Amino acid sequence: WLFLGVANSDALLYDEEWQAVLDKYPNNFKLDYALSREQTNSKGGKMYIQDKVEEYADDIFKRLENGAVMYFCGLKGMMPGIQEMLKDVCAKKSLD
């Protein structure tokens, strides 16, 4: 599952290639975009990676429980928001 975050859809990286992978492996690959200047999150703010991950938290945590691994790649400044979201989701799920 790839969550790709950029400001605008015209800045999507390798979109044609990701779409080709999605078309070829629809049962093995998921793709979601977080477009901070084009989408809004559930609270009405800008859409960031942590918002997309939180949106699919039940599915993601089920996958993690079954052995999936999660990687984040990007600027280190994005990690505090991601870590806070993960802590909140874990608290809601009574996980340490």
C-alpha positions as CSV (number, residue, x, y, z in Angstrom):
1,W,0.0,0.0,0.0
2,L,1.5,3.3,-1.1
3,F,0.4,6.6,0.5
4,L,1.9,9.3,-1.6
5,G,1.7,12.9,-0.3
6,V,2.3,16.0,-2.3
7,A,0.8,19.5,-2.4
8,N,-0.9,19.3,-5.7
9,S,-1.9,16.6,-8.2
10,D,0.4,18.1,-10.8
11,A,3.3,17.2,-8.5
12,L,2.6,13.5,-8.2
13,L,5.8,11.5,-8.5
14,Y,5.8,8.6,-11.0
15,D,2.1,8.6,-11.3
16,E,2.0,6.7,-14.6
17,E,4.2,4.0,-13.2
18,W,2.2,3.6,-10.0
19,Q,-1.0,3.5,-12.0
20,A,0.5,0.7,-14.2
21,V,1.4,-1.3,-11.1
22,L,-2.1,-0.8,-9.7
23,D,-3.6,-2.0,-13.0
24,K,-1.3,-5.0,-13.2
25,Y,-1.6,-6.0,-9.5
26,P,-5.0,-4.8,-8.2
27,N,-5.1,-7.5,-5.5
28,N,-1.6,-6.9,-4.3
29,F,-1.1,-3.1,-4.5
30,K,-3.1,-0.2,-3.1
31,L,-2.5,3.5,-3.9
32,D,-3.8,6.5,-2.1
33,Y,-2.8,10.2,-2.5
34,A,-2.7,12.9,0.2
35,L,-2.9,16.2,-1.7
36,S,-2.5,18.9,0.9
37,R,-3.7,21.8,-1.2
38,E,-6.5,19.9,-3.0
39,Q,-8.0,17.7,-0.4
40,T,-9.3,18.2,3.1
41,N,-9.1,15.8,6.1
42,S,-12.0,14.8,8.3
43,K,-11.5,17.8,10.5
44,G,-11.6,20.2,7.5
45,G,-7.9,20.9,7.4
46,K,-5.2,20.0,4.8
47,M,-4.9,16.4,3.9
48,Y,-1.5,14.9,4.9
49,I,-0.2,11.3,5.0
50,Q,-1.1,10.9,8.6
51,D,-4.7,11.8,7.8
52,K,-4.8,9.1,5.0
53,V,-3.3,6.5,7.3
54,E,-5.7,7.4,10.1
55,E,-8.6,7.1,7.6
56,Y,-7.7,3.5,6.9
57,A,-6.4,2.7,10.4
58,D,-8.5,-0.4,10.9
59,D,-7.3,-2.0,7.7
60,I,-3.7,-0.9,8.2
61,F,-3.6,-2.2,11.8
62,K,-5.1,-5.5,10.8
63,R,-2.4,-5.8,8.2
64,L,0.3,-5.0,10.7
65,E,-1.1,-7.6,13.1
66,N,-0.8,-10.1,10.2
67,G,2.9,-9.3,9.7
68,A,2.9,-6.3,7.4
69,V,5.6,-3.6,7.8
70,M,5.1,0.1,7.6
71,Y,7.8,2.5,6.2
72,F,7.7,6.3,6.0
73,C,9.9,8.2,3.6
74,G,10.1,11.9,3.4
75,L,11.2,15.0,5.3
76,K,11.8,14.4,9.0
77,G,9.5,17.3,9.8
78,M,6.5,15.2,8.8
79,M,7.2,12.5,11.4
80,P,5.9,14.3,14.6
81,G,2.4,14.4,13.0
82,I,2.6,10.8,11.9
83,Q,3.8,9.6,15.3
84,E,1.1,11.6,17.1
85,M,-1.6,10.0,14.8
86,L,-0.2,6.5,15.5
87,K,-0.2,7.1,19.2
88,D,-3.8,8.3,19.1
89,V,-4.9,5.3,17.0
90,C,-3.1,2.9,19.3
91,A,-4.7,4.5,22.3
92,K,-8.2,4.1,20.7
93,K,-7.4,0.5,20.1
94,S,-5.9,0.0,23.6
95,L,-2.5,-0.9,22.1
96,D,0.9,-0.1,23.6
